[in-house]
């Protein structure tokens, strides 16, 4: 109205006492009428959106550093939590975007000429918070895909290592199993150097296999 401002708050949205005190302290600002109070209230709310967006940005930097670090870690749960927080921020901001565009374009009725710059900045801040939320959501999806890809690659690498070690163990096991059958006629059974020759054969085969696995980056 001409001499009052009515606010409707659904749920806990913070205290407006400090906003009231700051506004009253600037009497020249209040001379513009109720729209000055409207600007003060909405500016405090939009500042809260910007703070939330900045905090999400800091968390994103930490997650991005963890995901692309040399050490492979499972950050899926943290990423999903950040996606939920980003979605909550978008739900709060998205309905206000058309009004923010009207403020930026100076198409909001009832705004005094002297305050159009203030409301223009207000709309600009709101659009910036919305853009940040959009970019964070896209970045989180990219980080999640990168995290899943790195985990899949790590699992594949682990499986190849396990297969290589299993192959290395299979060679001496097979040779020892054959010579453990206790047959009478076996190659080099009565030869003096048969036992060390078989051990040398095992070691030679293992060295060749190990070099082959190393060359193919299985180990």
N, C-alpha and C positions, 0 to 999 in steps of 0.2 A: 504494500500500500504506500500512500504518500508519506506516512510517518512511522512505519513499522516494517519489520521483516519477520516472517514466520518460518521456522525450520521444523521439519519432520524427520526424526531419526528412528530408524528401525534397527534395533539391536545396538550393541556397543560400537560406537564409531569414534570414540575419543571425546575429550572435553573441549568445549568451546570457550571456556573461561579465559584462557590466555589470549585467544583471538579477540575476545571482547576488550580485554585490558589494553592490548596493543592498538586496537582501533580507536578506543577512546583517547589514548595518549596522543593521537594525531588528529586534532580537531579540524585542521584544514582539510583533511581527507573526508571527515564526516560531513563537511559542508556540502558535499555532493549528494547527500540524502541517503535513503535506504539502499540504493545500489552500491554505495560504498561498503555497507555491511555485507551485502551479497557477495561482493568481490572478496572481502576479507575471509568470509567463511569458505567459499569455493577455492580460494587460493591456498588456504590451509589444507584442504582435502587433496588438492592436486599436488601440493608439495609432499604429502604423504605417499602419493603414487610414485613420485620421482624418487623418493628415498627407498621405497620398496624395490623399484626397478634397479637402482644402483646396488642395493644389497644382492639382488639376484645376479647382477653382472659380476660382482666379486666372487660369489659362489661358483658361477660358471667358469671363471678364470681358474679357480682351484681344480674343478672337475676336469677341465680341458688339459691342465698340466698333468694330472694324474693319469688320464687316459692315454696321453701321448708320451708318457715317460718310458724309459727303457724297461722298467719293471711292470709286468702285466698284472693289473689288479681288476677285481670285479667291482665296478662302480654302478651297476645297473640299478640297485635300490636307491642310491643317492640321486641318480639321474631322474628316476621316476618321481621322486619326491620334489625335485626342482621343477619337473614338468607340471606337477599338480599345483605348485605355488604360482607358476607362470600362468596356468589356466585360470586360477582364481583372480589374478591381477587383470587378465584380459576380460574376464566376466565383469569386473568392476568398471573397466575403462570403456569397453566397446560401446555400450549404450550412450555414452557421452560424446562419442566422436562426431556425430552430426552437429551437435550443439557447439563443439569446439571449432568446427569448420565455419559455422555461422559467426562465431566470435572473431575468428581470424579475418573473415571477409567483411566484418562490420555490418552484419545483417541481423543482429540481435536487437529486437525492439526494446525500448525503455532504457537504453544505456546512454547516459549523458555524453555529450560530445567530448567533454574534458576527461572522461574516463575510458574512452574507446581504446586508448593505447594500453591501459592496464588490462582490459578484458582481452585485447589482442594477444598480449603476452600470456595471459591465462590460457587461452585456447591453444597457443603455440606450445606451451608446456604440456598440456594434456595430449596433444598430438604426438609430441616427442615421447611421452611415456608409453603411448599406444604403439608407436613404432619400435620402441625398445622391447616391449613384450612380444611383438611379432617376430623380431629378429632373434630373441632369446629362444622362442619356441622352435624356430628353424634350426638354430645352432644346436639345441638339445637333441633334436632328431638326428642331426649329423653325428654328434658325439656318441649317441646311443648306437648308431650303426657302426661307427668306428670301434667302439668298445666290444660289441658283439663279434666283429670281424677279427679283432686281435685275440679274443678268447678262443674263437674257432681255430685260428692259426696256431695258437699255443697248444691247443688240444691235438691238432694234427702233428705238430712237432713232437709232442710227448709220445704219441702213438708210434711215430717213426723211430724214436729212440728206443722204445720198448721192443719194437720188432727187431731192431738191429742187435740189441743185447741178447734177445732170445735166440737169434741166429748164431751169435758168437758162442753162446752156451751150448747150442745144439751140436756143434762140430766135435768138441772133446767128449761130450756125452755119448754121441753115436760111436766114436772110435773106442772109447772105454767100454761101452756096452757090447760091442762085437768081441773084443778081447776078453770080456768077462764071461763068455759062453762056455769056456773050458773044453773046447773041442781039442782032439788029439793033434790033428793035422791043421796047423794054422801058420800063416806066413811068418817066418823069422822067429818061431816059437822057441827054438833051442839055440838061437844065435846069441852070442855074448852081449852084443850091443843092441839087441832088439828093443829092450825096454827104453833106453835113452833115445833110440832112433824114433820110436813111436811118439815120445814126448816132444822131440824136436819137430816131428811132422805136425803135431797138434799146434805147437807154438807158431810154426811157419804159416799154417793156414789161418790162424787167428790174426797174425800180423797183417797178412794180405787182406783179409776181410775187413779189419779195422781201418786200414788205409783206404779201402774202397768206400766204406761208409763215411769216413771223414771227407773224402773227395766229393761225395754226393750230398754232403751236409746233413746226413742222417744222424750224426753224432757230433 
